[in-house]
Amino acid sequence: MNEIPLTGRVIGFEESENYALQDAFGPDSPFRLLRCLDTGISFLVVNPYHAVEEYTFDVEDDAIRALSLTEGGIEHLAVLCIARREKETLYVNLRSPLLVNTEKGLFMQVILPNEGYPVSFPVAINT
Amino acid sequence: MLVLSRKTHQSILIRGKGGDIRVVALEAEKGRLRLGIEAPAGYTIIREELLGEIRDANRQSALEGTDAIRKVLGGNDE
């Protein structure tokens, strides 16, 4: 299992900052596990394109700076959304995605101004 | 908290090193206030409840213990 160490904060869990992003579902899966090394809790995270066909937003300059993304390094920017599973439905948080600099091992959870992206976007599992 | 009274279309400025934030009172009707806000780059303007919603969603999404993780892992085997 491939694992990337990450430093960053999840909203509501600000006391922790050491995480590992694991491809616990295999390298081809849209899902990853974001495991907090400080507390032992984990988050299921998913590529937003698993939930919606189109997902676009502006990345603020502050976020680019905070993630140490240089102009040439934008290819190392990954976007993942926290998801929770309830029975056969996956609820994906499209409103506040995680921006990840996979090269530098940094991430942050941003809040998008777009009211059209819900905090809990339902996706049926196995359809 | 600073409390100010403003008539509609009047505004207030919050001045800072990064630039001014301008809040305009657009309309007040039946207990609802419509505000217009202009802020420099670097500020995200959100409803305060939204932060609470995101915090709650994150807490509900947190998987504690290996059983919860195994359940999610197992559930996505296809």
Backbone of each chain as ProteinMPNN parsed JSONL, in Angstrom:
{"seq_chain_A": "MNEIPLTGRVIGFEESENYALQDAFGPDSPFRLLRCLDTGISFLVVNPYHAVEEYTFDVEDDAIRALSLTEGGIEHLAVLCIARREKETLYVNLRSPLLVNTEKGLFMQVILPNEGYPVSFPVAINT", "coords_chain_A": {"N_chain_A": [[0.845, -1.2, 0.0], [0.603, 2.117, -0.951], [1.792, 5.134, 0.52], [1.526, 8.515, 1.479], [3.111, 10.88, 3.445], [1.506, 13.599, 5.078], [1.131, 17.037, 5.962], [-1.152, 19.087, 7.56], [-4.395, 20.629, 8.155], [-7.648, 19.638, 9.234], [-10.904, 20.946, 9.177], [-12.385, 21.507, 12.284], [-10.824, 19.666, 13.49], [-8.522, 20.859, 14.411], [-6.424, 20.564, 16.153], [-4.765, 18.581, 15.347], [-2.198, 17.689, 13.033], [-0.65, 15.916, 11.624], [-0.685, 13.623, 9.116], [-1.389, 10.743, 7.03], [-1.682, 9.815, 3.703], [-3.269, 7.204, 2.315], [-3.331, 4.694, -0.203], [-5.516, 2.82, 0.219], [-7.423, 1.372, -1.087], [-6.406, 0.424, -3.345], [-4.321, 1.392, -6.147], [-5.781, 2.284, -8.367], [-8.241, 3.056, -7.551], [-10.764, 5.599, -6.93], [-10.857, 6.315, -4.341], [-9.266, 7.173, -1.229], [-7.546, 6.818, 1.898], [-7.365, 9.025, 4.51], [-5.321, 9.252, 7.036], [-5.063, 10.133, 10.375], [-2.185, 10.703, 12.141], [-1.77, 11.564, 14.681], [-4.075, 11.176, 16.23], [-5.238, 8.819, 15.413], [-7.631, 8.624, 14.095], [-9.46, 8.313, 10.974], [-10.162, 9.472, 7.652], [-12.384, 8.925, 5.001], [-11.586, 9.66, 1.776], [-12.249, 11.079, -1.433], [-11.856, 11.296, -4.961], [-13.243, 14.114, -6.429], [-14.429, 13.884, -8.929], [-15.563, 11.47, -9.005], [-17.988, 11.898, -7.946], [-19.216, 14.103, -9.23], [-19.461, 15.3, -12.622], [-18.409, 17.688, -13.463], [-16.303, 19.892, -11.874], [-15.307, 22.742, -10.719], [-13.272, 25.396, -9.545], [-11.833, 28.428, -8.247], [-8.52, 28.591, -7.191], [-7.338, 30.212, -4.466], [-4.789, 32.746, -4.162], [-3.61, 32.799, -1.655], [-3.902, 30.182, -0.778], [-2.311, 28.859, -2.6], [0.14, 29.842, -1.866], [0.26, 28.961, 0.827], [0.391, 26.263, 0.425], [2.782, 25.985, -0.727], [2.946, 25.909, -3.515], [4.522, 26.169, -6.441], [4.693, 27.931, -9.583], [5.411, 26.097, -11.59], [4.828, 23.862, -10.236], [2.193, 23.218, -10.085], [1.156, 20.979, -11.124], [1.4, 19.158, -9.16], [-0.72, 19.48, -7.553], [-3.411, 18.103, -5.924], [-6.87, 17.299, -5.666], [-9.135, 16.431, -3.227], [-12.073, 15.083, -1.713], [-13.717, 14.92, 1.412], [-15.558, 12.138, 2.471], [-18.496, 10.479, 3.668], [-19.904, 7.389, 4.605], [-23.149, 6.135, 4.529], [-24.985, 3.478, 4.919], [-26.035, 2.55, 1.773], [-25.31, 4.85, 0.571], [-23.124, 7.44, -0.318], [-21.877, 10.302, 1.107], [-20.618, 13.183, -0.066], [-18.416, 15.8, 0.588], [-18.509, 18.5, -1.164], [-18.211, 21.143, -0.853], [-16.108, 21.957, 0.742], [-13.257, 21.185, -0.179], [-10.211, 19.2, 0.059], [-7.118, 20.507, -0.583], [-4.201, 19.348, -1.957], [-0.732, 19.292, -1.874], [1.094, 17.149, -3.386], [3.752, 16.758, -3.768], [5.21, 18.277, -1.892], [4.02, 17.427, 0.385], [1.894, 18.701, 1.744], [-1.286, 19.864, 2.933], [-4.542, 21.463, 2.809], [-7.781, 22.315, 4.045], [-10.13, 23.902, 2.238], [-12.739, 26.425, 1.946], [-15.226, 26.735, -0.343], [-16.598, 29.521, -2.126], [-18.793, 29.026, -3.685], [-22.143, 28.518, -3.674], [-23.42, 26.47, -4.891], [-22.204, 24.045, -4.496], [-22.715, 21.399, -2.426], [-22.388, 20.569, 1.123], [-22.943, 18.017, 1.86], [-23.121, 15.912, -0.498], [-25.071, 13.571, -2.047], [-24.222, 10.323, -3.213], [-25.011, 7.433, -4.887], [-23.977, 4.193, -3.977], [-22.343, 1.61, -5.798], [-23.661, 1.866, -8.313]], "CA_chain_A": [[0.0, 0.0, 0.0], [1.372, 3.357, -1.053], [1.421, 6.078, 1.573], [2.21, 9.815, 1.413], [2.93, 11.656, 4.67], [0.97, 14.936, 4.803], [0.937, 17.965, 7.074], [-2.25, 20.002, 7.271], [-5.456, 20.613, 9.153], [-9.032, 19.399, 8.844], [-11.785, 21.829, 9.962], [-12.968, 20.793, 13.418], [-9.77, 18.812, 14.062], [-7.371, 21.748, 14.25], [-5.326, 20.212, 17.067], [-3.91, 17.572, 14.703], [-1.685, 18.114, 11.715], [0.158, 14.88, 10.969], [-1.563, 12.667, 8.448], [-0.822, 9.932, 5.947], [-2.68, 9.515, 2.672], [-2.996, 5.817, 1.924], [-4.204, 4.158, -1.26], [-5.982, 1.595, 0.867], [-8.371, 0.675, -1.969], [-5.68, 0.119, -4.577], [-3.88, 2.607, -6.833], [-6.716, 2.732, -9.404], [-9.509, 3.472, -6.947], [-10.874, 7.046, -6.663], [-10.871, 6.507, -2.894], [-8.047, 7.098, -0.426], [-7.789, 6.942, 3.326], [-6.526, 10.047, 5.136], [-5.194, 8.743, 8.391], [-4.418, 11.078, 11.296], [-1.164, 9.982, 12.904], [-1.807, 12.051, 16.065], [-5.249, 10.697, 16.97], [-5.643, 7.487, 14.961], [-8.864, 8.622, 13.297], [-9.225, 8.335, 9.529], [-11.233, 10.001, 6.814], [-12.486, 8.402, 3.642], [-11.558, 10.785, 0.837], [-12.549, 10.607, -2.78], [-11.701, 12.209, -6.085], [-14.587, 14.688, -6.635], [-14.991, 13.482, -10.217], [-16.345, 10.263, -8.75], [-19.327, 12.357, -7.552], [-19.763, 15.019, -10.243], [-18.669, 15.325, -13.851], [-17.69, 18.947, -13.567], [-16.016, 20.455, -10.557], [-14.309, 23.783, -10.969], [-13.228, 26.516, -8.6], [-10.575, 29.172, -8.266], [-7.642, 28.397, -6.031], [-6.873, 31.535, -4.035], [-3.34, 32.913, -4.062], [-3.195, 32.434, -0.292], [-3.812, 28.716, -0.704], [-1.137, 28.477, -3.391], [1.308, 30.155, -1.008], [0.26, 28.082, 2.006], [0.739, 24.896, 0.005], [4.095, 26.08, -1.397], [2.811, 25.478, -4.913], [5.149, 27.107, -7.358], [4.01, 27.921, -10.874], [5.687, 24.837, -12.267], [4.47, 22.735, -9.369], [0.745, 23.095, -10.011], [0.832, 19.585, -11.479], [1.406, 18.348, -7.935], [-1.921, 19.791, -6.777], [-4.488, 17.117, -6.009], [-8.09, 17.717, -4.974], [-9.86, 15.301, -2.669], [-13.191, 15.493, -0.863], [-14.033, 13.997, 2.507], [-16.847, 11.476, 2.246], [-18.919, 9.537, 4.712], [-20.8, 6.384, 4.064], [-24.299, 5.723, 5.326], [-25.574, 2.361, 4.178], [-25.631, 2.467, 0.366], [-25.102, 6.194, 0.033], [-21.891, 8.123, 0.038], [-22.102, 11.752, 1.165], [-19.324, 13.793, -0.4], [-18.351, 17.231, 0.89], [-17.969, 19.22, -2.322], [-18.107, 22.56, -0.521], [-14.797, 22.289, 1.319], [-12.32, 20.129, -0.582], [-8.829, 19.236, 0.521], [-6.122, 20.76, -1.623], [-3.015, 18.613, -1.524], [0.509, 19.359, -2.639], [1.596, 15.779, -3.2], [5.22, 16.767, -3.803], [5.733, 18.819, -0.635], [3.351, 16.773, 1.509], [1.099, 19.684, 2.487], [-2.674, 19.963, 2.497], [-5.429, 22.334, 3.576], [-9.201, 22.201, 3.681], [-10.619, 25.237, 1.908], [-14.195, 26.559, 1.825], [-15.511, 27.391, -1.616], [-17.706, 30.475, -2.036], [-19.868, 28.572, -4.563], [-23.274, 27.921, -2.943], [-23.924, 25.33, -5.646], [-21.554, 22.804, -4.061], [-23.194, 21.079, -1.087], [-21.495, 19.95, 2.126], [-23.24, 16.574, 1.824], [-23.661, 15.569, -1.819], [-25.274, 12.12, -2.017], [-23.868, 9.502, -4.382], [-25.379, 6.037, -4.63], [-22.854, 3.264, -4.11], [-22.571, 0.464, -6.686], [-24.594, 2.056, -9.427]], "C_chain_A": [[0.874, 1.242, 0.0], [0.864, 4.377, -0.026], [2.221, 7.371, 1.436], [2.025, 10.525, 2.753], [2.488, 13.082, 4.334], [0.882, 15.75, 6.09], [-0.177, 18.924, 6.684], [-3.321, 19.872, 8.335], [-6.837, 20.404, 8.524], [-9.908, 20.273, 9.744], [-12.482, 21.016, 11.053], [-11.973, 19.879, 14.116], [-8.444, 19.586, 14.039], [-6.185, 21.376, 15.13], [-4.357, 19.191, 16.442], [-3.404, 18.079, 13.369], [-0.857, 17.057, 10.99], [-0.734, 13.775, 10.419], [-0.762, 11.799, 7.471], [-1.957, 9.627, 4.98], [-2.352, 8.136, 2.1], [-3.906, 5.401, 0.765], [-4.682, 2.768, -0.831], [-6.91, 0.766, -0.019], [-7.708, 0.263, -3.282], [-5.388, 1.398, -5.341], [-4.882, 3.134, -7.859], [-8.052, 3.225, -8.846], [-9.559, 4.996, -6.796], [-10.825, 7.366, -5.162], [-9.477, 6.403, -2.291], [-8.469, 7.165, 1.04], [-6.819, 7.985, 3.872], [-6.475, 9.724, 6.616], [-4.456, 9.751, 9.263], [-3.45, 10.305, 12.187], [-1.162, 10.407, 14.376], [-2.922, 11.382, 16.863], [-5.676, 9.284, 16.569], [-6.947, 7.467, 14.187], [-8.508, 8.706, 11.811], [-10.418, 8.964, 8.829], [-11.192, 9.277, 5.476], [-12.494, 9.615, 2.723], [-11.678, 10.249, -0.585], [-12.246, 11.708, -3.793], [-13.089, 12.782, -6.412], [-15.237, 14.267, -7.948], [-15.718, 12.14, -10.131], [-17.803, 10.658, -8.464], [-19.978, 13.226, -8.627], [-18.851, 15.052, -11.457], [-17.805, 16.573, -13.938], [-17.5, 19.529, -12.184], [-14.919, 21.491, -10.745], [-14.398, 24.87, -9.908], [-11.873, 27.197, -8.736], [-9.774, 28.839, -7.017], [-7.052, 29.76, -5.689], [-5.348, 31.566, -3.928], [-2.816, 32.499, -2.682], [-3.0, 30.927, -0.147], [-2.578, 28.238, -1.458], [0.137, 28.723, -2.577], [1.397, 29.175, 0.156], [0.695, 26.663, 1.649], [2.094, 24.845, -0.698], [4.034, 25.568, -2.835], [3.463, 26.537, -5.805], [4.427, 26.997, -8.694], [4.197, 26.587, -11.613], [5.199, 23.627, -11.493], [2.994, 22.477, -9.282], [0.297, 21.669, -10.382], [0.818, 18.664, -10.251], [0.191, 18.623, -7.055], [-2.979, 18.712, -7.011], [-5.683, 17.644, -5.219], [-8.821, 16.469, -4.507], [-10.978, 15.818, -1.778], [-13.423, 14.44, 0.213], [-15.427, 13.422, 2.261], [-17.214, 10.656, 3.472], [-19.959, 8.606, 4.121], [-21.931, 6.11, 5.034], [-25.052, 4.71, 4.5], [-25.098, 2.383, 2.721], [-25.423, 3.842, -0.274], [-23.8, 6.775, 0.571], [-22.226, 9.613, 0.045], [-20.754, 12.457, 1.013], [-19.387, 15.3, -0.123], [-17.671, 17.964, -0.265], [-17.691, 20.682, -1.982], [-16.734, 22.916, 0.053], [-13.8, 21.159, 1.044], [-10.957, 20.275, 0.102], [-7.945, 19.505, -0.692], [-4.819, 20.164, -1.124], [-1.841, 18.91, -2.455], [1.224, 18.029, -2.403], [3.119, 15.741, -3.179], [5.799, 17.205, -2.456], [5.068, 18.192, 0.589], [2.564, 17.734, 2.376], [-0.351, 19.625, 2.007], [-3.418, 20.991, 3.337], [-6.859, 22.109, 3.12], [-9.728, 23.607, 3.457], [-12.152, 25.233, 1.879], [-14.47, 27.335, 0.55], [-16.671, 28.372, -1.454], [-18.943, 30.02, -2.814], [-20.973, 27.84, -3.79], [-23.799, 26.664, -3.64], [-23.283, 23.996, -5.256], [-21.947, 22.473, -2.624], [-22.136, 20.443, -0.182], [-21.706, 18.427, 2.121], [-23.912, 16.233, 0.503], [-23.813, 14.05, -1.901], [-24.913, 11.431, -3.338], [-24.239, 8.066, -4.027], [-24.171, 5.146, -4.855], [-23.279, 2.075, -4.993], [-23.655, 0.698, -7.727], [-23.822, 2.485, -10.652]], "O_chain_A": [[1.764, 1.398, 0.836], [-0.332, 4.461, 0.251], [3.444, 7.336, 1.295], [0.888, 10.753, 3.165], [3.027, 13.702, 3.417], [0.595, 15.217, 7.162], [-0.149, 19.507, 5.6], [-3.18, 19.11, 9.292], [-7.143, 20.916, 7.448], [-9.676, 20.335, 10.951], [-13.088, 19.979, 10.784], [-12.245, 19.374, 15.205], [-7.394, 19.041, 13.698], [-5.065, 21.821, 14.883], [-3.261, 18.973, 16.959], [-4.1, 18.809, 12.663], [-0.413, 17.282, 9.864], [-1.439, 13.09, 11.16], [0.387, 12.096, 7.142], [-3.05, 9.231, 5.386], [-1.303, 7.931, 1.488], [-5.096, 5.715, 0.753], [-4.328, 1.736, -1.4], [-7.156, -0.407, 0.262], [-8.377, -0.19, -4.212], [-6.116, 2.382, -5.208], [-4.842, 4.318, -8.194], [-8.888, 3.747, -9.584], [-8.528, 5.626, -6.56], [-10.761, 8.529, -4.766], [-8.625, 5.653, -2.77], [-9.602, 7.522, 1.365], [-5.604, 7.854, 3.72], [-7.45, 9.899, 7.348], [-3.35, 10.174, 8.928], [-3.841, 9.377, 12.894], [-0.618, 9.7, 15.224], [-2.739, 11.057, 18.036], [-6.401, 8.625, 17.313], [-7.343, 6.422, 13.671], [-7.406, 9.114, 11.442], [-11.533, 8.982, 9.352], [-10.129, 9.047, 4.9], [-13.329, 10.505, 2.881], [-11.266, 9.13, -0.891], [-12.371, 12.897, -3.499], [-14.022, 12.015, -6.65], [-16.462, 14.289, -8.068], [-16.401, 11.731, -11.07], [-18.727, 9.879, -8.699], [-21.171, 13.087, -8.897], [-17.64, 14.86, -11.351], [-16.665, 16.547, -14.401], [-18.454, 19.639, -11.414], [-13.748, 21.15, -10.909], [-15.485, 25.211, -9.439], [-10.913, 26.631, -9.26], [-10.315, 28.815, -5.911], [-6.364, 30.38, -6.5], [-4.707, 30.554, -3.643], [-1.732, 31.928, -2.557], [-2.07, 30.462, 0.51], [-1.884, 27.324, -1.012], [1.074, 27.925, -2.597], [2.461, 28.627, 0.44], [1.289, 25.956, 2.463], [2.505, 23.799, -1.201], [4.945, 24.888, -3.308], [2.985, 27.668, -5.892], [3.642, 26.073, -8.909], [3.254, 26.036, -12.18], [5.157, 22.512, -12.014], [2.556, 21.625, -8.509], [-0.787, 21.222, -10.005], [0.298, 17.55, -10.298], [0.073, 18.079, -5.957], [-3.383, 18.449, -8.143], [-5.518, 18.35, -4.224], [-9.092, 15.562, -5.295], [-10.844, 16.873, -1.158], [-13.338, 13.238, -0.039], [-16.353, 14.143, 1.888], [-16.346, 10.199, 4.215], [-20.766, 8.979, 3.27], [-21.701, 5.88, 6.221], [-25.682, 5.05, 3.498], [-23.903, 2.251, 2.457], [-25.367, 3.973, -1.496], [-23.445, 6.615, 1.739], [-22.799, 10.124, -0.917], [-19.872, 12.334, 1.863], [-20.315, 15.979, -0.56], [-16.445, 18.044, -0.342], [-17.014, 21.38, -2.737], [-16.253, 24.035, -0.125], [-13.536, 20.308, 1.894], [-10.615, 21.327, 0.642], [-8.025, 18.804, -1.701], [-4.386, 20.441, -0.005], [-1.955, 18.79, -3.675], [1.865, 17.816, -1.374], [3.714, 14.807, -2.641], [6.741, 16.601, -1.942], [5.516, 18.412, 1.714], [2.558, 17.61, 3.601], [-0.616, 19.37, 0.832], [-2.986, 21.345, 4.433], [-7.116, 21.761, 1.968], [-9.767, 24.414, 4.385], [-12.779, 24.177, 1.799], [-14.001, 28.461, 0.385], [-17.623, 28.09, -0.727], [-20.028, 30.571, -2.622], [-20.787, 26.718, -3.319], [-24.54, 25.884, -3.041], [-23.772, 22.936, -5.646], [-21.559, 23.186, -1.699], [-21.148, 19.871, -0.642], [-20.773, 17.657, 2.348], [-25.138, 16.264, 0.4], [-22.824, 13.319, -1.835], [-25.258, 11.901, -4.422], [-23.826, 7.549, -2.988], [-23.427, 5.329, -5.818], [-24.418, 1.611, -4.934], [-24.473, -0.184, -7.987], [-24.413, 2.701, -11.71]]}, "seq_chain_B": "MLVLSRKTHQSILIRGKGGDIRVVALEAEKGRLRLGIEAPAGYTIIREELLGEIRDANRQSALEGTDAIRKVLGGNDE", "coords_chain_B": {"N_chain_B": [[-18.491, 43.76, 21.016], [-18.869, 45.864, 18.266], [-21.528, 47.992, 17.609], [-23.421, 49.311, 15.022], [-25.65, 51.649, 13.529], [-27.224, 51.774, 10.407], [-28.567, 53.308, 7.48], [-30.469, 52.057, 4.657], [-28.481, 51.302, 1.83], [-26.347, 52.659, 2.83], [-22.973, 52.308, 3.955], [-20.334, 50.46, 5.663], [-16.873, 50.555, 6.46], [-14.263, 48.293, 6.9], [-11.182, 48.676, 7.815], [-7.946, 47.664, 6.878], [-4.533, 46.365, 6.799], [-4.296, 44.82, 4.538], [-6.095, 45.908, 2.794], [-9.403, 47.368, 2.261], [-12.463, 46.227, 3.694], [-15.717, 46.307, 2.594], [-18.947, 46.802, 3.688], [-22.236, 46.832, 2.75], [-25.437, 47.993, 3.579], [-28.135, 46.716, 2.151], [-30.885, 46.152, 2.082], [-33.649, 45.935, 4.242], [-36.027, 43.896, 5.538], [-38.862, 42.516, 6.997], [-37.504, 41.162, 9.15], [-35.275, 40.238, 7.797], [-32.081, 40.813, 6.557], [-30.373, 42.207, 3.874], [-27.149, 42.06, 2.757], [-24.392, 43.623, 1.185], [-21.148, 42.757, 0.291], [-17.816, 43.645, -0.093], [-14.582, 42.531, -0.52], [-11.0, 42.381, -0.243], [-8.702, 40.269, -2.157], [-8.02, 37.032, -0.802], [-9.757, 36.888, 1.252], [-12.414, 34.874, 2.249], [-15.816, 34.919, 1.976], [-18.315, 33.765, 3.929], [-21.378, 32.277, 5.111], [-21.835, 32.147, 8.609], [-22.953, 29.851, 9.678], [-22.25, 27.94, 7.857], [-19.618, 27.164, 8.361], [-19.998, 25.757, 10.712], [-21.576, 23.681, 9.704], [-19.744, 22.372, 8.062], [-17.825, 21.599, 9.912], [-19.378, 19.829, 11.453], [-19.993, 17.907, 9.492], [-17.436, 16.915, 8.951], [-16.814, 15.806, 11.444], [-18.722, 13.824, 11.615], [-17.799, 12.261, 9.602], [-15.456, 11.216, 10.461], [-13.564, 8.362, 11.008], [-13.353, 6.077, 13.521], [-11.245, 3.785, 15.011], [-10.348, 0.413, 14.046], [-12.41, -1.187, 13.141], [-14.394, 0.464, 12.029], [-12.974, 1.476, 9.9], [-12.393, -0.848, 8.498], [-14.937, -1.604, 7.757], [-15.64, 0.383, 5.923], [-13.637, -0.009, 4.056], [-14.118, -2.647, 3.252], [-16.647, -2.35, 2.201], [-16.332, -1.197, -0.221], [-15.247, -2.912, -1.985], [-15.185, -4.119, -5.169]], "CA_chain_B": [[-18.932, 43.906, 19.622], [-19.243, 47.225, 17.862], [-22.858, 48.023, 17.0], [-23.635, 50.525, 14.231], [-26.924, 51.736, 12.794], [-27.044, 52.304, 9.056], [-29.744, 53.313, 6.616], [-30.196, 51.244, 3.468], [-27.49, 51.813, 0.865], [-25.152, 53.186, 3.499], [-22.019, 51.208, 4.151], [-19.255, 50.634, 6.636], [-15.58, 50.064, 5.981], [-13.347, 47.682, 7.871], [-9.918, 49.011, 7.183], [-6.831, 46.844, 7.336], [-3.309, 46.492, 5.988], [-4.482, 44.138, 3.253], [-7.14, 46.579, 2.026], [-10.651, 47.609, 2.987], [-13.655, 45.398, 3.505], [-16.857, 47.217, 2.552], [-20.231, 46.135, 3.915], [-23.328, 47.751, 2.404], [-26.786, 47.575, 3.987], [-28.89, 46.837, 0.907], [-32.328, 46.065, 2.236], [-34.101, 45.325, 5.504], [-37.454, 43.636, 5.418], [-39.435, 41.375, 7.732], [-36.489, 40.415, 9.901], [-34.185, 39.783, 6.931], [-31.159, 41.865, 6.125], [-29.536, 41.849, 2.725], [-25.877, 42.77, 2.86], [-23.437, 43.501, 0.091], [-19.808, 42.753, 0.881], [-16.656, 43.653, -0.991], [-13.369, 42.289, 0.27], [-9.826, 42.116, -1.084], [-8.332, 38.859, -2.337], [-7.513, 36.422, 0.422], [-10.868, 36.717, 2.173], [-13.558, 34.095, 1.779], [-17.0, 35.366, 2.715], [-19.247, 32.638, 4.063], [-22.323, 32.333, 6.227], [-21.174, 31.522, 9.753], [-23.495, 28.498, 9.88], [-21.588, 27.011, 6.948], [-18.446, 26.618, 9.043], [-20.531, 24.746, 11.626], [-22.013, 22.527, 8.892], [-18.551, 21.656, 7.597], [-17.246, 20.965, 11.101], [-20.232, 18.685, 11.799], [-19.825, 16.877, 8.458], [-16.122, 16.307, 9.17], [-16.866, 14.962, 12.654], [-19.51, 12.624, 11.273], [-17.036, 11.466, 8.636], [-14.253, 10.657, 11.1], [-13.654, 6.925, 11.281], [-12.558, 5.755, 14.705], [-11.037, 2.36, 15.248], [-10.112, -0.387, 12.849], [-13.672, -1.765, 12.657], [-15.037, 1.451, 11.155], [-12.168, 1.555, 8.674], [-12.562, -2.118, 7.777], [-16.289, -1.575, 7.19], [-15.588, 1.232, 4.727], [-12.749, -0.683, 3.099], [-14.808, -3.835, 2.738], [-17.842, -1.949, 1.49], [-16.047, -0.673, -1.552], [-14.685, -3.95, -2.854], [-16.117, -4.327, -6.282]], "C_chain_B": [[-19.333, 45.357, 19.349], [-20.61, 47.174, 17.175], [-23.043, 49.365, 16.297], [-25.022, 50.496, 13.61], [-26.644, 52.362, 11.434], [-28.375, 52.321, 8.324], [-29.43, 52.457, 5.398], [-29.333, 52.039, 2.494], [-26.327, 52.561, 1.509], [-24.225, 52.014, 3.779], [-21.089, 51.477, 5.316], [-17.983, 50.071, 6.009], [-14.829, 49.441, 7.145], [-11.97, 47.826, 7.253], [-8.794, 48.162, 7.75], [-5.654, 46.987, 6.399], [-3.479, 45.88, 4.604], [-5.509, 44.804, 2.362], [-8.412, 46.691, 2.846], [-11.704, 46.546, 2.68], [-14.848, 46.351, 3.592], [-18.141, 46.421, 2.713], [-21.333, 47.162, 3.673], [-24.649, 47.167, 2.902], [-27.698, 47.784, 2.778], [-30.385, 46.962, 1.156], [-32.64, 45.437, 3.594], [-35.591, 45.146, 5.43], [-37.842, 42.386, 6.191], [-38.36, 40.517, 8.406], [-35.349, 39.869, 9.064], [-33.365, 40.98, 6.482], [-30.427, 41.374, 4.899], [-28.292, 42.72, 2.786], [-25.078, 42.587, 1.586], [-22.04, 43.626, 0.689], [-18.749, 42.752, -0.211], [-15.416, 43.477, -0.131], [-12.195, 42.04, -0.662], [-9.576, 40.615, -1.224], [-7.792, 38.313, -1.016], [-8.591, 36.261, 1.48], [-11.926, 35.853, 1.516], [-14.747, 34.508, 2.626], [-17.996, 34.215, 2.74], [-20.262, 32.95, 5.163], [-21.679, 31.604, 7.397], [-21.669, 30.092, 9.969], [-22.765, 27.473, 9.021], [-20.366, 26.361, 7.612], [-18.865, 25.508, 10.014], [-20.954, 23.49, 10.88], [-20.82, 21.686, 8.467], [-17.883, 20.918, 8.756], [-18.04, 19.708, 11.468], [-20.042, 17.545, 10.795], [-18.486, 16.166, 8.646], [-16.157, 15.354, 10.363], [-17.647, 13.682, 12.382], [-18.731, 11.692, 10.349], [-15.828, 10.779, 9.266], [-14.472, 9.196, 11.457], [-12.747, 6.618, 12.458], [-12.461, 4.243, 14.864], [-10.977, 1.559, 13.961], [-11.398, -0.981, 12.277], [-14.351, -0.84, 11.655], [-14.295, 1.534, 9.823], [-12.391, 0.301, 7.828], [-13.917, -2.146, 7.063], [-16.305, -0.76, 5.882], [-14.744, 0.572, 3.645], [-13.466, -1.839, 2.436], [-15.959, -3.465, 1.851], [-17.577, -1.465, 0.079], [-15.323, -1.665, -2.45], [-15.666, -4.197, -3.987], [-15.607, -5.44, -7.18]], "O_chain_B": [[-20.054, 45.975, 20.132], [-20.81, 46.384, 16.252], [-22.848, 50.423, 16.896], [-25.509, 49.438, 13.212], [-25.919, 53.351, 11.327], [-29.213, 51.442, 8.528], [-28.266, 52.161, 5.127], [-29.447, 53.257, 2.362], [-25.429, 53.04, 0.816], [-24.66, 50.864, 3.83], [-21.061, 52.572, 5.878], [-18.037, 49.211, 5.13], [-14.774, 50.003, 8.239], [-11.647, 47.158, 6.27], [-8.703, 47.966, 8.962], [-5.741, 47.631, 5.353], [-2.894, 46.347, 3.627], [-5.774, 44.31, 1.266], [-8.498, 46.187, 3.965], [-11.809, 46.045, 1.56], [-14.973, 47.11, 4.553], [-18.394, 45.477, 1.964], [-21.365, 48.219, 4.303], [-24.942, 45.993, 2.676], [-27.999, 48.924, 2.426], [-31.067, 47.77, 0.525], [-31.957, 44.509, 4.028], [-36.339, 46.112, 5.279], [-37.221, 41.333, 6.049], [-38.327, 39.297, 8.241], [-34.529, 39.105, 9.573], [-33.9, 42.014, 6.084], [-29.916, 40.254, 4.879], [-28.371, 43.946, 2.858], [-25.091, 41.515, 0.982], [-21.789, 44.511, 1.507], [-18.798, 41.945, -1.139], [-15.225, 44.184, 0.859], [-12.386, 41.533, -1.768], [-10.16, 39.803, -0.506], [-7.19, 39.038, -0.225], [-8.382, 35.585, 2.487], [-12.291, 36.075, 0.362], [-14.691, 34.452, 3.854], [-18.458, 33.754, 1.696], [-20.018, 33.789, 6.03], [-21.048, 30.564, 7.21], [-20.905, 29.224, 10.39], [-22.662, 26.301, 9.384], [-20.116, 25.167, 7.446], [-18.203, 24.477, 10.133], [-20.729, 22.374, 11.347], [-20.866, 20.457, 8.501], [-17.437, 19.779, 8.615], [-17.463, 18.66, 11.756], [-19.944, 16.378, 11.174], [-18.411, 14.944, 8.516], [-15.612, 14.252, 10.312], [-17.285, 12.603, 12.851], [-18.974, 10.486, 10.319], [-15.247, 9.868, 8.676], [-15.443, 8.844, 12.126], [-11.541, 6.859, 12.414], [-13.464, 3.53, 14.853], [-11.492, 1.978, 12.924], [-11.48, -1.252, 11.079], [-14.816, -1.265, 10.598], [-14.907, 1.649, 8.761], [-12.555, 0.376, 6.61], [-14.039, -2.633, 5.939], [-16.902, -1.165, 4.884], [-15.096, 0.595, 2.465], [-13.429, -1.995, 1.215], [-16.243, -4.15, 0.868], [-18.501, -1.339, -0.725], [-14.847, -1.315, -3.53], [-16.847, -4.454, -3.755], [-16.249, -5.772, -8.177]]}, "name": "protein", "num_of_chains": 2, "seq": "MNEIPLTGRVIGFEESENYALQDAFGPDSPFRLLRCLDTGISFLVVNPYHAVEEYTFDVEDDAIRALSLTEGGIEHLAVLCIARREKETLYVNLRSPLLVNTEKGLFMQVILPNEGYPVSFPVAINTMLVLSRKTHQSILIRGKGGDIRVVALEAEKGRLRLGIEAPAGYTIIREELLGEIRDANRQSALEGTDAIRKVLGGNDE"}
